[in-house]
Amino acid sequence: MAEAEEHYTLPRPAFDKPVKLLIVVAPYYRAIADMQIAGAKAEIEAAGGSWDLVEVPGALEVPTAISIADRRSNFDGYVALGCVIRGETTHYDTVCNDSSRALQLMGLQGLCIGNGILTVENTEQAVVRADPAQGNKGGGAAAAALHLIALTRKWGGTGKGVGFLPREEYQLAGKDGATA
């Protein structure tokens, strides 16, 4: 079984400025979600970070909540948590694929997201992966977000953009006759 395999874990990143993460969880399976949350909180706190927590109805809503938070708040990164257990219909495939794809696309746009949405065959697999004393996938998702935040800070600066300045920056630069 995969649980018996030994895996390499990167050393925890260190930060010179505080980090703030948003944990977004779909608690459809409450006991599983609670274990994931405990692992994520512990990892964030061990890195000296702070966190906020929001709950959404299901795994499909996790990316939407992260997108809203990114537009309207000031988090450095995000931890996506939840659990999808295979059922009798193809709904499982839709939820797994679409939630993962949405998180990946936001990551490719520069958001620092750790994806801890479990996709499993049964409750027993979920417990092994969620339990902080076993798989600790909540802690792993938080660690992934922290590493991406560290990379973002290491490389610094703002995005390269496409050659346009927002109106406010354009005005501050004195390009339209307005004074700064």
Rosetta blueprint (number, residue, H / E / L):
1 M L
2 A H
3 E H
4 A H
5 E L
6 E L
7 H L
8 Y L
9 T L
10 L L
11 P L
12 R L
13 P L
14 A L
15 F L
16 D L
17 K L
18 P L
19 V L
20 K E
21 L E
22 L E
23 I E
24 V E
25 V E
26 A L
27 P L
28 Y L
29 Y L
30 R H
31 A H
32 I H
33 A H
34 D H
35 M H
36 Q H
37 I H
38 A H
39 G H
40 A H
41 K H
42 A H
43 E H
44 I H
45 E H
46 A H
47 A L
48 G L
49 G L
50 S E
51 W E
52 D E
53 L E
54 V E
55 E E
56 V L
57 P L
58 G L
59 A L
60 L L
61 E H
62 V H
63 P H
64 T H
65 A H
66 I H
67 S H
68 I H
69 A H
70 D H
71 R H
72 R H
73 S L
74 N L
75 F L
76 D L
77 G E
78 Y E
79 V E
80 A E
81 L E
82 G E
83 C E
84 V E
85 I E
86 R L
87 G L
88 E L
89 T L
90 T L
91 H H
92 Y H
93 D H
94 T H
95 V H
96 C H
97 N H
98 D H
99 S H
100 S H
101 R H
102 A H
103 L H
104 Q H
105 L H
106 M H
107 G H
108 L H
109 Q L
110 G L
111 L L
112 C L
113 I E
114 G E
115 N E
116 G E
117 I E
118 L E
119 T E
120 V E
121 E L
122 N L
123 T H
124 E H
125 Q H
126 A H
127 V H
128 V H
129 R H
130 A H
131 D L
132 P L
133 A L
134 Q L
135 G L
136 N L
137 K H
138 G H
139 G H
140 G H
141 A H
142 A H
143 A H
144 A H
145 A H
146 L H
147 H H
148 L H
149 I H
150 A H
151 L H
152 T H
153 R H
154 K H
155 W H
156 G L
157 G L
158 T L
159 G L
160 K L
161 G L
162 V L
163 G L
164 F L
165 L L
166 P L
167 R H
168 E H
169 E H
170 Y H
171 Q H
172 L H
173 A L
174 G L
175 K L
176 D L
177 G L
178 A L
179 T L
180 A L
